Structures are given as C-alpha cells and as structure tokens.
Amino acid sequence: LSKIGQLNVISRTTMMQYKGAKKTLREIGEELNAGVIVEGSVRRAGNLVRITAQLIDANTDKHLSAETYDKEFKHIFAIQSDVAEKIAAALQATLSAAERERIAKAPTENTDAYTLYLKGRENYYRYKKQENEAAIESFKQAIVLDPSYAQAWAGLGDGYAQRFGRFGYAITWLDSAIGASERAIELDSNSAEGHTALGTALAYKGFIEEAIPEFEMATELNPSYFLALGTLVNLHVNRGALDEALLWAKKVTILN
C-alpha cells in the first residue's frame, strides 16, 4: 500500500505502539489523523497460510471491505498484491501503470529466501551490533537461495553500511555497502530499498549531494517510506537547506 502515491500509510513503528492497547479504532484514527484502518491477521501452518484483511472507516467503524485468503505460502506475493489492489479500489485511489506493476511484482520466487529477508529486516531495525550481524547473515543466506533477490542485496548493503556508521567497523565496509546496494539497483531499478541503501552508504562517506537523489528516488518509488523521508530531513539540515528540510519533515510527521 505504501507504494501507492495517493495513500499515506502510517509507519509500522508508529502502529506497533497500539498492539494490545485498549483503544477504539476511532480513538486510534483520531490520534493518527487517519481516515481508514486496515485490520487483519496472518496465520501459517506448514505450507498453508490464512490471511484476513478488513478495511474499516475510522470515524464510523463501518467495514468498507473484507477478504479472507486460504492459500499455499508460495502464493504469498499474489495475495499481498490482491489485498493492496482491492483496498486501493475501496478507497477509490487511482493506481498509475507503474504503481500497479510495482505492486504486482514478486520480489523473489523463493519463499525461504523471503522468510530469511524478513528475519534479517527484523534484526536490522533493532540497530544493535549483534542483531546487525545476524541480519547480515540472514541477507547472505537469502542471496545464496536467490542470487537475483534485489531486496536481500539492499539489506546486505544496509547491514554493511551500519557496520561503519553505528558500530565502529573500518570505513572500507562502506565500499562493500555501495557494491551490494548497486547490485540491488542493477537487479531492480525500482527497488526503493536499494536506492536507500546506496544513499545511506554515500551519506556515511560524506557524499551528501550524491546521496540525496538516491533517497528522493526511494520516496518516489515508495511515497510512504518514512525512513528515506526522515534521512532527507537530516541531509538537508546538514547542508543548511532548512526550508527544504522542513518540507520533508512535515511529510515524515504525517507517517510517523
């Protein structure tokens, strides 16, 4: 859904604070200034997966749409695409041809590689040294299973960049980060994660002017990608372009 320009999708980190909270959907919607809420669940048993997704008007509690899918896990990407398109249709959001193509495209045909990628991202976003190393290993294993998996290459680029940026490793790891990130973009030029990873490595190297277009491309491909938006705020502040930084900051606060 975040790949659809007409929709502002609140970030996962913001939403997770409501997990288990005893608040009504109307209260959550008011706090986040969100008009609609997607609610659902994922249950997996072996090779089978059940996904439920409901679209609810945050102001009236009215159900706008509801879908249940019982499929083999190998069809996970088709389910995701279908849910996204049906929600967009219910919200009367117009999808461009490029957006429809990005939604429909499966990032990998190997579901084991996908699972490893998800584990890698879960660890990566903890921003701790041990977890970052675990993330790197997960991304590497995903690449072994599918060498053409652009998102896994982007994750590897991110992990290598953070070795220098957060955890004190040698600056030469940024060259490895740039190599992995460029490989991600080579495999999929529409990879927002790939452009973000390359921008991160370039920024850590001090190449701010070269990094900014990478993050801008990431936000063009994924308009609700708040990590890329937030980094643009910092980069523009660092270069003294405060008016431009403010514009990006306003976008970020809507999402997170």
C-alpha positions in Angstrom: 0.0 0.0 0.0 2.9 2.4 0.7 3.8 2.2 -3.0 0.6 4.0 -3.9 1.1 7.7 -4.2 -2.4 8.7 -3.3 -2.3 7.0 0.0 -0.4 8.0 3.2 0.4 4.8 5.0 1.3 5.2 8.7 4.6 3.5 9.5 4.8 0.1 11.2 6.8 1.5 14.1 4.1 4.0 14.9 1.3 1.4 14.6 3.0 -1.2 16.8 2.6 1.0 19.9 -1.2 0.2 19.6 -0.6 -3.5 19.8 -2.6 -4.7 22.8 -3.8 -1.1 23.6 -7.3 -0.8 24.9 -8.3 1.9 22.5 -11.1 2.0 19.9 -10.4 2.3 16.2 -12.0 5.7 16.3 -9.6 6.9 19.0 -6.6 5.5 17.1 -7.7 7.1 13.9 -8.1 10.5 15.7 -4.7 10.3 17.3 -3.0 9.5 13.9 -5.3 11.7 11.8 -6.1 8.5 9.8 -9.4 8.1 7.9 -9.3 4.4 7.5 -7.7 1.4 9.3 -6.6 -1.9 7.8 -7.0 -4.7 10.4 -6.2 -8.3 9.9 -4.2 -11.4 10.7 -1.7 -13.9 9.2 -1.7 -17.5 10.4 0.7 -20.0 9.0 0.6 -23.8 9.4 3.3 -25.6 7.4 2.9 -24.7 3.8 -0.5 -23.2 4.3 -1.3 -19.6 5.2 -4.6 -17.8 6.1 -4.7 -14.0 5.7 -7.6 -11.9 6.7 -7.8 -8.2 5.9 -10.5 -5.7 6.7 -10.8 -2.1 5.8 -12.6 0.0 8.4 -13.8 3.6 8.4 -12.1 5.0 11.5 -14.9 7.6 12.0 -17.9 5.3 11.8 -16.5 1.8 12.5 -18.1 0.8 9.2 -16.5 -2.1 7.3 -15.6 -1.0 3.8 -14.3 -4.3 2.6 -13.2 -7.7 4.0 -11.2 -10.5 2.4 -10.0 -14.0 3.6 -7.4 -16.0 1.8 -6.5 -19.6 2.4 -3.5 -20.4 0.1 -0.2 -22.1 0.0 2.6 -19.9 1.3 4.2 -19.9 -2.1 1.3 -17.6 -3.3 2.0 -15.0 -0.6 3.0 -12.3 -3.0 -0.1 -12.7 -5.2 -2.2 -12.4 -2.0 -0.4 -9.2 -1.0 -0.9 -7.7 -4.4 -4.6 -8.6 -4.5 -5.2 -7.2 -1.0 -3.5 -4.0 -1.9 -5.4 -3.5 -5.1 -8.8 -4.3 -3.5 -8.1 -1.8 -0.7 -7.0 0.8 -3.2 -10.2 0.3 -5.1 -12.3 0.5 -2.0 -10.6 3.9 -1.2 -11.1 5.0 -4.8 -7.4 5.5 -5.2 -6.2 5.6 -8.8 -3.1 3.5 -9.5 -0.7 4.5 -12.2 0.6 1.8 -14.5 4.0 2.0 -12.8 2.4 1.6 -9.3 0.3 -1.4 -10.5 3.4 -3.0 -11.9 5.4 -2.4 -8.6 2.5 -3.9 -6.6 2.2 -7.0 -8.8 5.9 -7.8 -9.0 7.1 -10.6 -6.7 10.4 -9.7 -5.2 11.5 -13.4 -5.3 10.1 -16.8 -6.3 11.9 -18.4 -3.3 9.7 -18.2 -0.1 12.6 -19.5 2.1 14.7 -16.5 0.8 11.7 -14.2 1.6 11.5 -15.6 5.2 15.2 -15.1 5.7 14.9 -11.5 4.4 12.0 -10.8 6.8 14.1 -12.1 9.7 17.1 -10.0 8.5 15.0 -6.8 8.5 13.5 -7.6 11.9 17.1 -7.8 13.3 18.4 -4.9 11.2 15.9 -2.4 12.6 16.9 -3.1 16.2 20.0 -1.1 15.4 22.2 -3.2 17.8 25.6 -4.7 16.9 24.8 -8.3 17.5 21.4 -8.1 15.7 23.0 -6.3 12.8 25.5 -9.1 12.3 22.6 -11.6 12.5 20.8 -9.6 9.9 23.8 -9.7 7.6 23.9 -13.4 7.8 20.2 -13.7 7.0 20.6 -11.5 4.0 23.6 -13.6 2.8 21.6 -16.8 3.2 18.7 -15.3 1.2 21.1 -14.3 -1.6 22.5 -17.9 -1.7 18.9 -19.2 -2.2 18.1 -16.5 -4.8 21.1 -14.5 -6.2 18.8 -12.2 -8.1 16.8 -11.1 -4.9 17.3 -7.3 -5.0 15.8 -6.6 -1.6 18.2 -9.0 0.0 21.2 -7.3 -1.7 19.8 -4.0 -0.4 19.6 -5.4 3.1 23.1 -6.6 2.9 24.2 -3.1 1.8 22.4 -1.6 4.8 24.0 -4.0 7.2 27.5 -3.3 5.8 26.9 0.5 6.0 25.8 0.2 9.6 28.9 -1.7 10.5 30.8 1.6 9.9 28.0 4.1 10.7 26.9 2.7 14.0 29.3 0.1 15.2 32.8 1.3 14.6 34.0 -1.0 11.9 36.5 0.1 9.3 35.3 2.7 6.7 36.2 0.1 3.9 32.9 -1.6 4.7 31.2 1.4 3.0 32.7 0.2 -0.3 31.1 -3.2 0.3 27.9 -1.5 1.2 28.0 0.5 -2.1 28.7 -2.7 -4.1 25.8 -4.6 -2.6 23.5 -1.6 -3.0 24.4 -1.1 -6.6 23.8 -4.8 -7.2 20.3 -4.4 -5.8 19.6 -1.5 -8.1 21.1 -3.4 -11.1 18.7 -6.2 -10.4 15.7 -4.0 -9.8 16.0 -0.3 -10.6 12.6 0.2 -8.9 13.9 -1.0 -5.5 13.3 1.7 -3.0 15.3 -0.3 -0.5 18.2 -0.4 -3.0 18.3 3.3 -3.5 18.0 3.9 0.2 20.9 1.5 1.0 23.1 3.3 -1.6 22.1 6.7 -0.3 23.0 5.6 3.3 26.5 4.4 2.3 27.1 7.6 0.3 26.0 9.8 3.1 28.2 8.0 5.6 31.1 8.6 3.2 30.3 12.3 3.3 28.9 12.5 -0.3 25.7 14.3 0.7 24.9 15.8 -2.7 25.2 12.3 -4.3 23.2 10.7 -1.5 20.2 13.0 -1.7 19.0 11.9 -5.2 19.0 8.3 -4.1 16.7 9.0 -1.2 14.5 11.1 -3.4 14.2 8.2 -5.8 13.3 5.9 -2.9 10.5 8.2 -1.9 9.2 8.5 -5.5 9.1 4.7 -5.7 7.6 4.3 -2.1 5.9 7.6 -1.1 5.3 6.4 2.5 8.9 5.2 3.1 9.4 7.2 6.2 13.0 6.1 6.7 14.0 7.6 3.4 12.0 10.7 4.1 13.5 11.1 7.6 17.0 10.8 6.2 16.3 13.5 3.7 15.4 15.8 6.6 18.8 15.2 8.2 20.7 15.6 5.0 19.1 18.9 4.1 19.7 20.2 7.7 23.4 19.2 7.4 23.7 21.1 4.2 21.9 24.2 5.6 18.9 23.9 3.4 16.4 24.4 6.2 13.4 25.3 4.1 13.7 22.1 2.1 14.3 20.1 5.3 11.1 21.5 6.8 9.1 20.3 3.7 10.3 16.8 4.1 9.9 16.9 7.9 6.2 17.7 7.5 5.8 14.7 5.3 7.6 12.5 7.9 5.4 13.6 10.8 2.3 12.5 8.9 3.6 9.0 8.6 5.5 8.6 11.9 
